[in-house]
Structures are given as C-alpha cells and as structure tokens.
Amino acid sequence: MPKLVWLNGETMALESATVPVADHAHLYGDGLFEGIRIYGSKVFKLDEHLTRLYHGCRYLGFNMTIPQPELNATILRVCAEAGLADGYIRLNVTRGNGLGLDPKYIDNKPNVMIMVNTLALFPPEMYTTGLSAVTSPVRVIPSDALDPRLKCIGRYAGNILAKYKANQVQADEAMMLNHRGELTECTGENIFLVSGNVLKTPHPSCGILEGITRNTIMEIAKQNGFSVQEDFLTPFDVFTASECFLTGTAAELISLVSLDGRLIGDGKPGPASIALRNLFLKEVQNGTPF
Ligand SMILES: Cc1ncc(COP(=O)(O)O)c(C=O)c1O
C-alpha cells in the first residue's frame, strides 16, 4: 500500500517528499505536529487533533490560512488515496521559510504536511509483557517556560535525549519529572497509576501534554466504574500503586511494569490495565470514515 505525503497542496510518494532547507522548523524547531491513528479505514479523534493543532497555531502566531474544515477534508482525501486501513498520520505545520529567528523576516507562509504512513512504537509482545522504564535525568520544560499544551516540534529535543539515555541502559521508556520532582509523562505517553478502582494521572499543571488518548481513557474509565484523579504524584506513588500504564496515540495503552529495575505492583500487566486496553481497542473503531 502506498505511503503518501501531501505537502502544500501536492501529493507525492513518501520517498520523493522533501522539506525546504530554510523551513523554520528545520532550522529552529518552530513548528507544530500531530500524530493521528487510522483504525479500520477511520481516522480516530481527528477533530480533537486538529483543534489542538489550530490552538497551537493561534498561540504561536502562525499565519495558518487553511481553515480547519478544509484541512480535515484534505486529510480524509489523502487517507482514501493512500488506502491504508490501519496506519498513522503525521501532520506538521511550520511557521514558514526564512533564516534568522525573527518571524518578521521570514515569509510566514506555513509549510503544511500530511504524511500517511504506518508506525509501531513497541514490538507486539511488549503489549503482553509490559515495559520497563528509568527515571529520566532530563526534566521536562517548566510549564511557565513553554506551555505544555503546545505540541511544538522544538520541545522534543529533551524527550529524545531522555529516550536516548533510556536506550543506553536497555530500558524501554524514560519517566520524566518536572523541576519539583513530580511525575509528568514518558517521552511520548501520558502516565496512569492504578490502586483498586482509582486511577491517578499527573495534573495538567505538572507540565504534561493533555493527551487525546489520556482524555479517552479517563472517559472510558469513568463509564466503567473507575474514579479518576488528576493529582501531584511522585515516584513514591509509582511504587505504591498496584498497576501503571502509559497512553498515547502511537503507543495506545501499554503497561509499565518496572521503574529503575524495581517492579511496579507484581511486575505484570494488571487486570485494570488489561480491561481498559480492551475497552480502548473497541473505542478506536469509532473514528471518522474516509
Ligand atoms: C510528550 C507526549 N505526551 C503525551 C502524548 C500522548 O498524547 P496523545 O494521546 O494526544 O497522542 C504524546 C503524544 O505524542 C507526547 O508526545
């Protein structure tokens, strides 16, 4: 099946797509992105992803001239053209082209890219065994420095360094803390802790991306008898929880079974995580068809 790229109005094969060298995200990370999944020829939570993207464009002052409904329709059209029943869409919007930081001196014509591809973040067996993580020595950018609601390309340098350091000690993920030592998120996933029928997840003010999968899981959990608390959590809470799992568009829902070489709960994906993952995999069938 073809992996396609739509770039500023033209559709091409993935292999032949290139970005301008003076693109402001290429030069400075001055761009926004979304990762969106396709399940059964339907795009999951497309409106939510586009709203987050357009809020980011507005906050950063991008001159985004494509109206949201038009981008929505274009994404669905490119997905239909690619014909991938299950896949991963990478959507990028950058400020435009030009050398020098100052937005005044660049062309302010956003480069808009839709890539229809596939992505498996972790090998399938890890959804049965669960992941290991280390506490990252790299802290997240404080929320009063850069609002964590911005899914900004530049902010990911720290997350990539955290992942690189996890790789060096053969851990699957890195758990990132904020400058107060509170839990925030893993490099591309939100964190949930389970104790009985109570789910706890870091409060947005700790400096997390308010993940769309996180919101979906909170809704599903409440509909299925769990109470959900957004809280200020530390590694203490991880080691005293019975289960921990991570959520994200790319990772979906995956258990975290050890941190810094110590088991979380009994070191296996627990019943709440398994039940919520199964409910999530049903929910993802309710996307927008193309
Ligand atoms: C840092 C970070 N946290 C959390 C998430 C999960 O967000 P979502 O569920 O919207 O994909 C992502 C996803 O890309 C992320 O990059």
The ligand as an SDF file (V2000), in Angstrom:
LIG
                    3D

 16 16  0  0  0  0  0  0  0  0999 V2000
    5.1240   14.1570   25.2840 C   0  0  0  0  0  0  0  0  0  0  0  0
    3.8330   13.4660   24.9640 C   0  0  0  0  0  0  0  0  0  0  0  0
    2.9870   13.1690   25.9570 N   0  0  0  0  0  0  0  0  0  0  0  0
    1.8290   12.5400   25.7170 C   0  0  0  0  0  0  0  0  0  0  0  0
    1.4690   12.1600   24.4300 C   0  0  0  0  0  0  0  0  0  0  0  0
    0.1630   11.4730   24.1890 C   0  0  0  0  0  0  0  0  0  0  0  0
   -0.7140   12.3360   23.5170 O   0  0  0  0  0  0  0  0  0  0  0  0
   -1.8590   11.7980   22.5720 P   0  0  0  0  0  0  0  0  0  0  0  0
   -2.6410   10.8270   23.3690 O   0  0  0  0  0  0  0  0  0  0  0  0
   -2.6330   13.0220   22.2150 O   0  0  0  0  0  0  0  0  0  0  0  0
   -1.1980   11.1700   21.4020 O   0  0  0  0  0  0  0  0  0  0  0  0
    2.3140   12.4650   23.3680 C   0  0  0  0  0  0  0  0  0  0  0  0
    1.9430   12.0910   22.0120 C   0  0  0  0  0  0  0  0  0  0  0  0
    2.5590   12.3810   21.0460 O   0  0  0  0  0  0  0  0  0  0  0  0
    3.5250   13.1350   23.6370 C   0  0  0  0  0  0  0  0  0  0  0  0
    4.3690   13.4350   22.6540 O   0  0  0  0  0  0  0  0  0  0  0  0
  1  2  1  0
  2  3  1  0
  2 15  2  0
  3  4  2  0
  4  5  1  0
  5  6  1  0
  5 12  2  0
  6  7  1  0
  7  8  1  0
  8  9  2  0
  8 10  1  0
  8 11  1  0
 12 13  1  0
 12 15  1  0
 13 14  2  0
 15 16  1  0
M  END
$$$$
